[in-house]
Amino acid sequence: MAEAKSPLTIKRPIQLKVVVTPRWKDEMQQQLQAQTNQLDRQFQQIEMQGQRAIEEIQKQQAALTNPQALQQIESIQNQVNQKKNEIQQKKNQLLQQLDRISTLEMDQEVVQGQLEGFCNVEVGDNLVRKLQVEILVRDGVVEEIRGEI
């Protein structure tokens, strides 16, 4: 006679979907716009910090005639340009997301992200079905839980 085994608790991904509503669209557009504005501020700060560092080197040394000072200035300019490029790439991604949000239709379901949760599995359970769980949210309220809980 086989012994009864206790269930095993496992961690599983849970897909979070949202229903597109006017409120959700507005909130997402506001969040993305705020992030874009923050990146613009970072961009300006990087430029100012780089300019200050270059001016400091120029004050301390005769930068126009000192090869070491010229190397330092060039290095700072390269770092500033690299950071500005990173910020610009992030901003472009945000602008693409803003554009995609504007094209979404009302009541469309959109993947918002992924959560993690726990479930119990036992001998004989269909693991694939246990791992396929979604939560559907409309304006912050859980509307439906899909899959095996």
Backbone hydrogen bonds in HBPLUS format (Angstrom, degrees):
<---DONOR---> <-ACCEPTOR-->    atom                        ^
c    i                          cat <-CA-CA->   ^        H-A-AA   ^      H-
h    n   atom  resd res      DA  || num        DHA   H-A  angle D-A-AA Bond
n    s   type  num  typ     dist DA aas  dist angle  dist       angle   num
A0008-LEU N   A0121-VAL O   2.85 MM 113  5.25 169.4  1.86 157.7 157.4     1
A0121-VAL N   A0008-LEU O   2.75 MM 113  5.25 156.9  1.80 148.7 156.1     2
A0010-ILE N   A0119-CYS O   2.82 MM 109  5.59 162.3  1.85 165.9 169.5     3
A0119-CYS N   A0010-ILE O   2.95 MM 109  5.59 149.6  2.04 152.6 162.3     4
A0012-ARG N   A0117-GLY O   2.69 MM 105  5.43 162.1  1.72 160.4 164.3     5
A0117-GLY N   A0012-ARG O   2.92 MM 105  5.43 158.0  1.97 155.3 162.5     6
A0014-ILE N   A0115-LEU O   2.83 MM 101  4.97 158.6  1.88 136.7 135.2     7
A0115-LEU N   A0014-ILE O   2.76 MM 101  4.97 173.3  1.77 154.0 156.0     8
A0015-GLN N   A0133-VAL O   3.07 MM 118  6.47 152.4  2.15 160.2 152.9     9
A0135-ILE N   A0015-GLN O   2.90 MM 120  6.33 156.1  1.96 164.8 169.6    10
A0016-LEU N   A0113-GLY O   2.94 MM  97  5.22 171.0  1.95 140.4 140.3    11
A0112-GLN N   A0016-LEU O   2.73 MM  96  5.54 162.5  1.76 150.3 156.2    12
A0113-GLY N   A0016-LEU O   3.31 MM  97  5.22 151.7  2.40 141.5 139.8    13
A0017-LYS N   A0135-ILE O   2.86 MM 118  6.09 178.3  1.86 170.4 170.6    14
A0137-VAL N   A0017-LYS O   2.87 MM 120  6.22 152.7  1.95 145.4 153.9    15
A0018-VAL N   A0110-VAL O   2.82 MM  92  5.38 160.0  1.86 152.8 157.3    16
A0110-VAL N   A0018-VAL O   2.85 MM  92  5.38 160.3  1.89 154.2 160.9    17
A0019-VAL N   A0137-VAL O   2.86 MM 118  6.22 147.9  1.96 161.2 165.2    18
A0020-VAL N   A0108-GLN O   2.81 MM  88  5.32 164.7  1.84 156.8 162.1    19
A0107-ASP N   A0020-VAL O   2.78 MM  87  4.94 166.8  1.80 150.3 146.1    20
A0025-LYS N   A0021-THR O   2.93 MM   4  6.14 169.2  1.94 160.1 162.9    21
A0026-ASP N   A0022-PRO O   2.95 MM   4  6.14 165.4  1.98 150.0 153.9    22
A0027-GLU N   A0023-ARG O   2.92 MM   4  6.16 166.3  1.94 154.4 158.0    23
A0028-MET N   A0024-TRP O   2.87 MM   4  6.05 166.3  1.89 156.1 159.9    24
A0029-GLN N   A0025-LYS O   2.88 MM   4  6.04 162.4  1.91 153.1 158.4    25
A0030-GLN N   A0026-ASP O   2.90 MM   4  6.08 156.4  1.95 150.0 156.6    26
A0031-GLN N   A0027-GLU O   2.92 MM   4  6.15 160.1  1.96 149.9 155.3    27
A0032-LEU N   A0028-MET O   2.91 MM   4  6.10 169.5  1.93 153.6 156.5    28
A0033-GLN N   A0029-GLN O   2.88 MM   4  5.96 153.5  1.95 143.1 151.0    29
A0034-ALA N   A0030-GLN O   2.89 MM   4  6.05 155.4  1.95 146.5 153.2    30
A0035-GLN N   A0031-GLN O   2.96 MM   4  6.25 155.2  2.03 148.9 155.7    31
A0036-THR N   A0032-LEU O   2.92 MM   4  6.12 151.1  2.00 143.3 151.4    32
A0037-ASN N   A0033-GLN O   2.89 MM   4  6.15 158.1  1.94 149.4 154.9    33
A0038-GLN N   A0034-ALA O   2.97 MM   4  6.21 151.3  2.05 143.3 151.3    34
A0039-LEU N   A0035-GLN O   2.98 MM   4  6.26 153.0  2.06 144.8 151.7    35
A0040-ASP N   A0036-THR O   2.97 MM   4  6.30 149.6  2.06 146.1 154.9    36
A0041-ARG N   A0037-ASN O   3.02 MM   4  6.37 152.9  2.10 146.1 152.8    37
A0042-GLN N   A0038-GLN O   2.95 MM   4  6.28 156.0  2.01 148.4 155.1    38
A0043-PHE N   A0039-LEU O   2.86 MM   4  6.05 155.1  1.92 148.0 154.9    39
A0044-GLN N   A0040-ASP O   3.07 MM   4  6.37 158.4  2.11 148.1 152.6    40
A0045-GLN N   A0041-ARG O   2.92 MM   4  6.18 156.8  1.97 149.0 155.9    41
A0046-ILE N   A0042-GLN O   2.90 MM   4  6.11 161.8  1.93 154.0 158.1    42
A0047-GLU N   A0043-PHE O   3.13 MM   4  6.40 160.5  2.17 146.9 152.0    43
A0048-MET N   A0044-GLN O   2.96 MM   4  6.23 164.4  1.99 152.1 156.0    44
A0049-GLN N   A0045-GLN O   2.83 MM   4  6.00 165.7  1.85 156.6 160.6    45
A0050-GLY N   A0046-ILE O   2.94 MM   4  6.03 162.4  1.97 149.5 154.5    46
A0051-GLN N   A0047-GLU O   2.95 MM   4  6.14 159.6  1.99 148.7 154.6    47
A0052-ARG N   A0048-MET O   2.88 MM   4  6.09 158.9  1.93 150.3 156.1    48
A0053-ALA N   A0049-GLN O   2.94 MM   4  6.15 161.3  1.98 149.2 154.1    49
A0054-ILE N   A0050-GLY O   2.99 MM   4  6.21 157.3  2.04 148.7 154.8    50
A0055-GLU N   A0051-GLN O   2.89 MM   4  6.12 160.6  1.93 149.1 154.8    51
A0056-GLU N   A0052-ARG O   2.89 MM   4  6.11 150.4  1.97 148.4 156.5    52
A0057-ILE N   A0053-ALA O   3.09 MM   4  6.37 156.5  2.15 145.6 151.0    53
A0058-GLN N   A0054-ILE O   2.97 MM   4  6.24 158.5  2.02 150.3 156.6    54
A0059-LYS N   A0055-GLU O   2.92 MM   4  6.15 144.6  2.04 143.2 152.5    55
A0060-GLN N   A0056-GLU O   3.01 MM   4  6.22 158.4  2.06 148.7 154.1    56
A0061-GLN N   A0057-ILE O   3.02 MM   4  6.09 152.3  2.09 150.6 157.1    57
A0063-ALA N   A0061-GLN O   2.73 MM   2  5.24 122.3  2.06 112.4  94.5    58
A0065-THR N   A0062-ALA O   3.01 MM   3  5.83 150.9  2.09 122.5 129.9    59
A0066-ASN N   A0062-ALA O   3.01 MM   4  5.98 135.9  2.21 149.5 161.1    60
A0070-LEU N   A0066-ASN O   3.07 MM   4  6.40 155.1  2.14 150.7 158.2    61
A0071-GLN N   A0067-PRO O   2.97 MM   4  6.23 150.2  2.06 144.1 151.7    62
A0072-GLN N   A0068-GLN O   2.99 MM   4  6.29 156.1  2.05 147.0 153.4    63
A0073-ILE N   A0069-ALA O   2.93 MM   4  6.18 160.9  1.97 151.0 155.9    64
A0074-GLU N   A0070-LEU O   2.93 MM   4  6.12 160.4  1.97 145.6 151.3    65
A0075-SER N   A0071-GLN O   2.84 MM   4  6.03 155.6  1.90 147.7 154.8    66
A0076-ILE N   A0072-GLN O   2.93 MM   4  6.18 158.5  1.98 149.5 154.9    67
A0077-GLN N   A0073-ILE O   2.90 MM   4  6.15 163.3  1.92 152.3 157.1    68
A0078-ASN N   A0074-GLU O   2.92 MM   4  6.14 153.5  1.99 147.2 154.1    69
A0079-GLN N   A0075-SER O   2.96 MM   4  6.24 158.7  2.00 148.9 154.4    70
A0080-VAL N   A0076-ILE O   2.87 MM   4  6.08 164.4  1.89 156.4 160.7    71
A0081-ASN N   A0077-GLN O   2.90 MM   4  6.05 163.3  1.93 146.5 151.5    72
A0082-GLN N   A0078-ASN O   2.89 MM   4  6.06 154.5  1.95 145.6 152.9    73
A0083-LYS N   A0079-GLN O   2.96 MM   4  6.18 164.6  1.98 151.4 155.2    74
A0084-LYS N   A0080-VAL O   2.85 MM   4  6.04 158.9  1.90 151.9 158.5    75
A0085-ASN N   A0081-ASN O   2.92 MM   4  6.08 150.9  2.00 143.5 151.0    76
A0086-GLU N   A0082-GLN O   3.04 MM   4  6.36 154.2  2.10 147.0 153.7    77
A0087-ILE N   A0083-LYS O   2.99 MM   4  6.27 163.5  2.02 152.1 156.1    78
A0088-GLN N   A0084-LYS O   2.88 MM   4  6.07 157.7  1.93 146.1 152.8    79
A0089-GLN N   A0085-ASN O   2.92 MM   4  6.15 152.9  2.00 147.2 154.0    80
A0090-LYS N   A0086-GLU O   3.06 MM   4  6.38 160.5  2.10 150.9 155.6    81
A0091-LYS N   A0087-ILE O   2.90 MM   4  6.16 158.0  1.95 150.8 157.5    82
A0092-ASN N   A0088-GLN O   2.87 MM   4  6.10 156.2  1.92 147.6 153.9    83
A0093-GLN N   A0089-GLN O   3.01 MM   4  6.32 153.2  2.09 147.3 154.1    84
A0094-LEU N   A0090-LYS O   3.01 MM   4  6.33 157.2  2.06 149.0 155.0    85
A0095-LEU N   A0091-LYS O   2.88 MM   4  6.17 157.1  1.93 152.5 159.1    86
A0096-GLN N   A0092-ASN O   2.94 MM   4  6.18 148.5  2.04 143.9 152.3    87
A0097-GLN N   A0093-GLN O   2.97 MM   4  6.28 154.2  2.04 147.2 154.2    88
A0098-LEU N   A0094-LEU O   2.87 MM   4  6.19 157.1  1.92 150.2 156.7    89
A0099-ASP N   A0095-LEU O   2.97 MM   4  6.18 154.3  2.03 142.0 148.8    90
A0100-ARG N   A0096-GLN O   2.90 MM   4  6.20 156.7  1.95 149.3 155.5    91
A0101-ILE N   A0097-GLN O   2.91 MM   4  6.14 159.2  1.95 153.5 158.8    92
A0102-SER N   A0098-LEU O   3.16 MM   4  6.40 153.3  2.23 145.2 151.6    93
A0103-THR N   A0100-ARG O   3.07 MM   3  5.29 139.9  2.23 101.4 112.8    94
A0104-LEU N   A0101-ILE O   3.19 MM   3  5.35 157.3  2.25 105.7 112.5    95
A0108-GLN N   A0105-GLU O   3.27 MM   3  5.65 152.6  2.35 129.6 129.6    96
A0125-ASP N   A0122-GLU O   3.01 MM   3  5.63 165.1  2.04 141.2 141.9    97
A0130-LYS N   A0126-ASN O   3.05 MM   4  6.35 151.5  2.13 148.4 157.4    98
A0131-LEU N   A0127-LEU O   2.99 MM   4  6.19 139.3  2.16 146.6 156.7    99
A0131-LEU N   A0128-VAL O   3.20 MM   3  5.25 130.0  2.46  94.9 107.7   100
A0132-GLN N   A0129-ARG O   3.30 MM   3  5.19 149.8  2.40  96.5 105.1   101
A0134-GLU N   A0146-ARG O   2.89 MM  12  5.00 156.7  1.94 138.7 145.1   102
A0146-ARG N   A0134-GLU O   2.80 MM  12  5.00 162.4  1.83 146.4 152.0   103
A0136-LEU N   A0144-GLU O   2.80 MM   8  5.07 174.5  1.81 158.9 159.7   104
A0143-GLU N   A0136-LEU O   2.70 MM   7  5.52 163.7  1.72 152.4 157.8   105
A0144-GLU N   A0136-LEU O   3.27 MM   8  5.07 157.1  2.33 134.9 136.0   106
A0138-ARG N   A0141-VAL O   2.89 MM   3  5.31 162.9  1.91 149.8 150.0   107
A0141-VAL N   A0138-ARG O   3.02 MM   3  5.31 165.9  2.04 115.5 119.7   108
